[in-house]
């Protein structure tokens, strides 16, 4: 048996100073800064719905299709795991707010301090769950450290590469289900490596200390039992524990219970987790069975697989019960028993695979080329993808099948298979290689592809390539490229990408809850942006007004017949055009018309990228005609937009060509729509404004998100 060097655990577990700085940087980034918006699923696959439940505004938030009963389709997303990761911090935030620990000391216009709000604010709702996710990401750091020590890798290099990656500082601190998947994947890899290593490293019970103080193995290679050459205090005889020669029975299912729990949580969080878990589970079931008898190999492989079920099945059943209670809104034990007896349960992983088995459903989410994930690899991991490819080719090129003089073809095939088994299955380096490439290949075969689907691959790539950057012989040039690549992407995806959406929602929340607007109906339209998370506005409105003394006082004066003010957020998404926008505005206006008067005071706001401004009549100066009659005719029934504020910086890759055109003062779409006098005047006005700005001013103006008040 291979001897394993003794490790100074206390010394090894101490992380390098650079990692401490990087982790502190990770916390600071999420406490005080990041305002980008990477993908709608960051909010709509958990936080949006849970906030609606906790802050009593579930009817005002957006419930994604994954969590709804639609036709014959049941919900496909589990709620128990998001509640654990996101619900705990949000509940804690609600308790703190209710106790008055978080207050908004902004006084009302009259300066009456009695009207201070006990408030939950939009920025708190953004950064508070992110802070918790940042500390959850520390689990990955710990697992990588333990894996590196168990596999005799350079743990300093692994930790530094992981902590300096922009994926860690941006993606893995956000409320993505892919972040939870990455955490669970790191735990699974650690548990399996720990279990595999336990087959080779003797447990402390089977190590004895010799007279010279050295720890030595007492396994005899020629016997079927282990002799512990240490006298028992109660007996002078040597104790012994019987073992099979080729397999450690004491360790055969080591950590299988924990592995079962992690696999269950992973599958219910994202059913695609089984793709990531496949290679680790195969290695775990086959590794260490050093016997050429295939019957014995298969027997013990199945024993290991079934050993996972002891905790996989109970954990899965509890998650199914949680989903059943949540989605069916069960509030009594008898009702729950009825659902269980009649098999009326919500099986979200089954519903997920059932939904995705239909190609028509996948087409609705967009189809991508089979090579798309190769591009995503470079987007996520940079040139380290090439380094890993080079390492993989180099590794497999060294494997050669020895020539053997065996007459029987069957025996020769068995011999080759067993040789490959020894070289591949029992090789942990190969285990990490397959853990990277197999999920990549499988996900490439799926029509719908997104970069975040590959986040868990950061773990094997850190373990396999970190020595090339941060090792003793690591390349300084590669290290510089790595830092530059991650710094650039940190700026883009941490700050600039759709950066104005969350900032605008924070501003809108303040407008909605301002004392002067308590009795005013307010409508906000988002145009050519990502989906706005409603909970950032609706949760503070719903929760704060309950505690707003002035609001309760004013509503009490108006009597019971007074309805609560309406605050609605509309999402026209990026595919909408100006006709849809104006149609929606007209519909809102018509609901308040009562003859020539207005039934109730209301306000309409528009949030749109600055590059869309040429479509809008944003200034009365744009009516350049000198004829007063023509000017009055053009203003009649005209929808105008008054710029209230600009939120910088806001980059939209979907409108990248329009950003570049704006910098050159070109408005191609406006030119194509010059069909009437109004459009021509509007175009000339914006063109003149653009030419009056210098290049830096154009950059600042182009990469911004504007808040307009709609003037009717």
N, C-alpha and C positions, 0 to 999 in steps of 0.2 A: 504493500500500500504506500502511495506517495506521501511523503512527510510534508506537513504544512508548517511553515515557519510561524513561530509564536509572535504575536503582534502586541505592542504596547497600546492597548485600547484607548486609554485616557489621552495619550499623546496623539494618536491617529485621529480621534474624534474632534480634535481641535481644528476648526477651519482656518484657512489662511487669512491674513489680515486683509488682502485685496477683496476676498469674498465678503468680509464684514462691511467694508466700504460699499461694495456693490449692492448688498442687501439693504443697507441704510438708504442708498440711492433709490432702490426699488420702492421703499416705503414713502420717501419724500415725493417721488414722482406721482404717486397716487393720492397722497394727502392734499397736495397743494396745486396740482397742475393739470394733468392730462384731461383734455376736453374733447378729444376726437370721438368719432362715432364710426366704428369699424363695420358693423353689420347689424341689421335689425334684430337678429336672433340673440344678440347680446342682452336685449331687454324683453323681447316678446316670447322667449321660451322659458320664462320663469319669473323674473322680477316684476314685470308688468302685472301679471295675474295675482301673484302673492301680495303685492302692495295693495291691489284692489280689495283683497280679502281682509288684510290687516287694518287698513285705514277706511274700511266701510265705503268704498267707492267702486265696487266690482261692476256695477252697471254703467260706469262712466269710463272704464279703461277698455283697451282693445284686447279681446280674447282671440288669440291666433287659432287657425283652423285645427292645429294639432291637438287642441284641448276641447274640441267641440264634438257633439254628436251631429254628424252630417250625412243625411240620407241613411244608407245602411252602414255607414262607417262610424266606429267608436273612436274615442280619443286614443292617440298613439304616443303620448308623452306621459311619463310618470311624474307624480307631484310630490311624493315623499322625499326624494333626494333633493330637488330644488328647495323644498321647505327647510331642510336641514342646513343647506349651504347659504341660502338667501333669507329664509324666514326668520332664523334666529337673530341676525343683526337687525332686521327690520322690526321685530317684536321688541328688541332691546331699545331701539331708537324710539319706538312709540312710548315705552314705559318712561324713558328719560324725559321725553317731551311732556308727558302727562304730569310728571312730578315737577315740571317747571325748570328742569336742568338746562333746557335749551330754549332761549327766549329771543324774540325779535324786539329790540328796544326802540324801534322806529316809532316816533309819536305821530298821532293823527294831526291833521292841519290845525286843530284848535289847541294843540299842545297838551292834551289831557293824558297824563301818564297812566290813568286808570284803564285806558284802552289798549295797553300793551298786549301783544299776542303771545300765547304759548304756542309756538309754531314748529311745524316740520317743514323745512325748506327744500326746494328742488335740488340745490347743490349738495345738501346733506344726504338726500336720497340717492344721489349719484355716487358720492365718494365713500359713504359708510359701508355699503356692501363690498365695494372694491377693496377697502382696507382689510376686511375680513378675508377676501379672496387672496390678498397679498400674503397674509399669514398662513392661509391654507397652502399656498404655493411653496412654503417652507418645507412641507412634507416631501416634495419632490427633491429638494436639496438634500434632505436627510437620507432619503432612499438612495440617491446617487452616491452619497458618501459611503453608505454601508455596502452598496454593490461594488464600488471601487475597491474597498478594503477586502471584501470576500474574493474578488477576482484578481487581486494584486495589480490593479490599475493605479495610475498616478491620480489619486483623488483630488489633489490640488488643481490639476489641469482640468479635470472633469467639472469641478465646482465653478472654476473661473469661467469656463466656456459657457456653462449653463446660465450663470448669474449675469454675464455680459451680453447675452442674446436679447435682441429686442422682442423676441417672442415671449420671453420670461417677463420682461418689464411692461409689455403692453397686453398681449393676448392672455397670458396666464394670470393676470390680475383683474381680468374682466369677468362678468357674470355669464360666460359662455358655458353651455353643457359640454363643449369640447375641453374646457379647462378642467372640469370635474373628471372627464374621461382621461385626461393626461395624468391627473393625480392618482386615479385608481390604477392606471397602467403602470406607473412607477412603483406603486405598492405591490402589484402583482409580480412584477419582475424581481423585486427585492425578496418577496416571500419564496419564490421559486428558486432563486439563486441560493437563498439560505437553506432551503430544503435539499437542494442538490448537493451543496457543499457538506451538509451534515452526513451524507453517505460516505464521504471520504475522511472528514475530520472527526475523530472520535469524540464522543461526548465526555464531559469532565469525569463522569463516573468510571470511564474506562481508560483513564490516563493515571499513571502512578508516578510518583516522584522518587527517583533513585537517590542513592546516598550522596551523590555529588550535587544534588539539587536540580538536575535536568529532568524535564518531563519526557517520558518515553512511551512508545506504544507497546502494548502487551498482546497484540494479536499474533497468533501463530498462523502462518500461511499453510501449514500442513495439517491443521485440525479444523474441526467444525465448531469449535467453541472458543470463547475468549477467556483466558485465565487472568484474573485480577490478583497479582502477586502482592496483595496487601492483607495482612491478617485482620480479621474482624475483631473488634474489642470483646465480643462475646464468644468467639471461637478461634481456635488456633489453626483451623483448616483454611485452605485457600478457597475463596468463593469463585463460582464460575457461572456464566450466563451462556446458554446455548444459542448459537446463531447458525444460519445457513452460510456456507462458505462464500457464495457469490453475491449474497445480498444481505443487507443490514435490516433484519426484521424490525428491530427497535425503531428504525428511521423510515420505514417504507412509506408511511403516510404522514410524515412529519409536516406540520403546518397545513394539512389538507383542509381542516375546518376553516381557517382564515382564508385560504385560497378560494374555497367555496363561497364565502361571504362576499369577497371582493369581486368575484366573477358575477355573482348575482346583482350586486349594486351597479357594476359596470354595464351589464346587459339592460337593466331597467333604466339606467340613465340615458344611454344611447345604445340601441340594439346592435349597432355596428361594432360595438366593443368586442364582440365575439371574434371579429376579424383580427383585432390586435391580440386577443388572448389566445388565439389558435396556436401560434408557434410556441409561446411559453408553456402552454399546457401539453403540447406534444413532447417537448423536451423534458418536461417534468415526468410524464408518464413513462418515457423510454429511458431516460438517463440513469446510469448506474446499474443497469441490468446486464452485467458483463457475463453473459452466458450465450453460447451459440445455439442453444436449444430454443427454437422459435416458439414452441409450445409454452415454455416457461416464461419467455418474454411477453407473450400475449396475455398469459394468465395474470401476471403481476401488473401489466399495463391496465387491464380492466379493473383490477382491484383498486388501483390508484384512482382511476376515473370515478368509480362508484364511491370511493371514500370522500370525494368532494361533495357528493349529494347530501351527506349528513347535515350540512349547514346551508348548502345552496338552496335546497327545497324549502326549508322553513323560512329562510330570509326572503325568498321569492314569494312565498305565500303571504307573508306579512305585508310586502309591498303591494301585492294584488289586493289585499283587504283595504289598505290605505286608499288606493285608487278607487276601489268600489265605493267606499264610504264617501270619498270626496266628490266624485262625478255624479253619483246617484243622490247625493245630499242625504245620506242616511243619518238619522238622529236617534235611533233606538236599537237595542240589541236584538230584539225580535225581528226587526226589518233586515238586519244584517244576516241573521240566521236563515231567513227566508231566501235571500239572494244566494247564500252559499249552498243551501240544499237544492235550489233550482238551477245552479250553475250560471247564474246571472252575474258574472264577474267581469271586471275590466282587466283584460290581459294586454297591456300596452305593447310589449315586444311582439306578440303575435299580431296585433292590429297594425303595427309598424311594417312588418314584413308582408302582411296581406296588402297593405296600401301600395308599397313599393314594388310588389310583384306585377302591378299593372303598368305597362309602358306608357299608357295615356296619362297616368298621374305624374310620371317622371318628366314627361314633356312639358307639363305645366310649369315646372320649376326651372326649365332651361336645359338644353343639351350642349355638351362641350366635346371638343375633340379628345381622342384617346390619349394624346400626348400632353394634355393640359396640366396634368399633375407634375410632369417633368418641369414645366415652367414654374409651377408653384413651389417645387423643391428649391429652385434657385431663388425664388422670391422669399422663402422662409429661411433657408440655411446658407444661401450664398454659394461661394466656391467650395465650401465644405462638402457639398454634394459630389463634386468632382473628385475630391480627396477620398471620399468613401468609395466611390466607384473604382478608383485606382487601387485602394487597399484590398477591395473584394477580388478584383482580377488577379492581383498578386498572390492572394491567399489561395485561391482555388487552382491557380497554375502550379502550385507546389504539391498538390495532391496527385499522387500517381498510384495506380493499382498494381501491386506486385504480381509478377508472373508466377503461376503455380502449375505444377504438373499433376493435374487432376483429370482423370479420364472421363468421369461422369459430368455431363453438362449441368445437370441439376445441382450437383454438389459444388461445381465451380461457381454457378450463379449465387448459391447460398453463401459461399465463401466471400464473393465480391460484395454481396449485400452486407454481410457482417463486418467486412473491412470498412466499408463506407459508414456503417453505423458507428463503428469505433472512432472514425476520423471526424465525423460530422456531429452526431448526436451527443457524443461525449466531449465535444469541444465548445466551450462557452463563447469563444470568439465568434465561431460560426453561428451560434445561437443568436447573438446580437445582430449579425448580418442578416439572417433570415427574418428577424423581428422588424427590420427596417424594410426590406425589399418585398416580402410577401404582402403586407398590407398595401404598399404602394402599387403593386401589380393589380391586386383585387379592386382597389378603389379606382384605378385607371380604367377598369372594365365597366364601371358604372357610368351611365350617361351624364348625370349631374355631378359637377365637381366644384369644390370651393377650397381655398387654401387652408381654412381652419380645420378641415377634415383630417389634415396631416399633422396636426400639432403634437400628438403623442410620439411621432417619429423623432422629435428633438431628443428624447432620452437615449435611444440607441446611437444616434449620430454623435452625441456628446461623449458617450463611452468609447466610441471607436475612433474618433478623429481629434479629440482634444489634445492628445500628446503632440500632434503636428503643429499646434499653435502655442501651447503653454507648457509643453514638456521641456526637459533639460536641453534637448537638441531641437526644440521647436523653432520654426522659421520666424524671424522678426518681421519679414515682409508679409507673410501670411497673417501674422498677428495684427499688423497694421491694417491690412485689408479687412479683417474680421471686425475690428473696432470701427472702421470707417463705414462699412456696410451696415452695421447695426445702429450706429449713430444716425445715419441718413434715414433709415426706416423708422427709427424711434421718433424722429421729428415728423415724418410724414404720417405714420399711423397712430402716433401718440398725441399729436397736436393739430395737424392740418386737415386730415381726411374728414370731411363733413363736420369740420370743427365748429361751425356756427350754430348747428342745430341745438345742441345741449345748452349752449350759452343763451340762445334766444328763448328757450323754454324756461330757463332760470329767470330771465327778464320778464317773460309773460306771466310767470307765477306771481311775481311781485305786483304786476298790473292787476291781476285777478283779485288779489287779496288786499289791495290798497284800500284804505278807509274811504276815499272819495269815489270808489267804484263799486261799493258794496251792493247798491241797488240797480246796477247797470247790467243788462244782458250783453255778453261779450262773445264774439265769434272770431276764431283765429284759423286762417287757411294756410296750410303748408303746400308750397308749389315748387316742383322740381327739386325736392330734397328726399332724404331717407324718411321712413315712417317716424313721425314724432312719438316718443313714448308718452302716453297720456298721463300715466301715474305721476310724473314729475310735476304736473300742474294740478290734476284732479285730487290727488292725495292730500297735498297741502290745503287746497280749497276746502275739501270735505272735512278734514281734521281741524283746521285752524278756525273755521267759522263757528264751530261748536264752542270754541274757547274765546271767541271774540266778543267781548262785552258790548262794544259799540254796535256790532251787527245785531246782536240779540235785542238790544235796546231799541234800535231803529225799526226792526221787524215787528217788535211788540207794539209800537205806536201805530203801525199801519193796519194791525188787526189780523185775524186768522185767515181772511180771504186773500191776503197777499201771498203770491207764490214766490218761491226762492228764485233768485236771479239765475239765468241760464249762462253757462260757460261751456262752450263746445269747441273742440279742435277737429278740423277737417283735414284729411290727407288726400291731395290730388296726385301724389306720387310724381315720378319723373316722366311718365309717358303722357301726361295730360298736355293740352294746348290752351291757348288763350280763350278760345270759345267756351271750353268747359269751365274755366275760371270765372268768366263773366256770367255764365249761366247760373253757377252756384251763388254768386253774389246777388244776382237778380232774384233768385228764389228766396234767399234770406231776407232781402228787402221787402219782398211781397208779403211775407208772413207778418210783418209789422205795419203794413199799410191798412189804414182805416179811412177810406175816402181820400181826402187831401191831407189828412193828418196822420200822425204816427201813434199807434196804440201804446207803445212803451219805448223808453229810451234804450238805445242799443248802440253798439260799436262793432265795426268789422275791421280786423287786422289781416295783413298778408305778410307771410314770410317767404322770401324767394331769393335765389342767388343774384348777385349784382349783374351777372352776365345775361340775365333775362330782362334787365331793366329796359332795353330798347324796345321790348314788346309793350311796355306799359307807358301810359301818359302820366309821368311823375311830376310834372311842373307846369303851371299855367303859362310860363314863358314859352312853352313849346308851341303855343298857338301864335305863330308869327305873322299871321295874316293881318293886314292893316285895315281891312274892311270890318267895321264893328258888327254889321249884320251877319257876316259870315262867322265871325268869332262867337257871337251869341248863339248862332245855330249849331256850331260845333260843340259848344259846352252843354247844350240841352241834352238831357238824359245820358251825359257822358260819365263814365266811371273813371275817376282820377285817383292817383295813389300818392300820398304824401310820405316822404321818407322820414321816419322817426329816429332811427338809429341804425348803425352798421356794426355787424359782428365780424371782426377779423381774427384769425385768418380762416378761410373756408375753401377747401379744394374739393372739387367734384370731378372724379376721373371720367364720369359719363359725359361731362361737358368740357373736357380738356381742350378740344378744338375750339370751342367758343371762348375759353379763357385766352388762348393764343390770338384769336381774332380780335378780342377786346384790347389786347396790348398793342395791336397794330391799328386800332380804331376802324376795324372792319366789322360790319354787321350784315353778313350775307343773307340771313333769314329776313331781316328787315327789308333789304333791297327786293327780295322776292315778293314781299307782301305790300309793295307800294301801289295799291290799287285805288286809293282815294286820297283826297286832299289832307285829311287828318293824319293818315299814315306818313305821307311825305313830310308834313310839318314836324311830326314827332321824330322822324329819322334825322332830319337836318339838325334839330335841336340837340339830340344826343351825340351826333357826330361832332358838332362844334364844341360841346362840353368835353368830349374825349380829347380833342386836339389841343385844348387849352391846358391839359395836365401833362406833366413830365412823365418819364417812363416809370420812375419809382412810385409816383402817385397812381399811375394806372395799375401797377402791380397790387398796391394796397387796396385800390377800389375794385379791381377785378376779382381778387380772391377774398371776397367778403359775402356775408349773408345779410340781406337788408330786411328790416321790419318797417312795413308801410301801414299807414292808416288809410282805409278806403274812404274816399270822399264821394258821396252820392248827391 
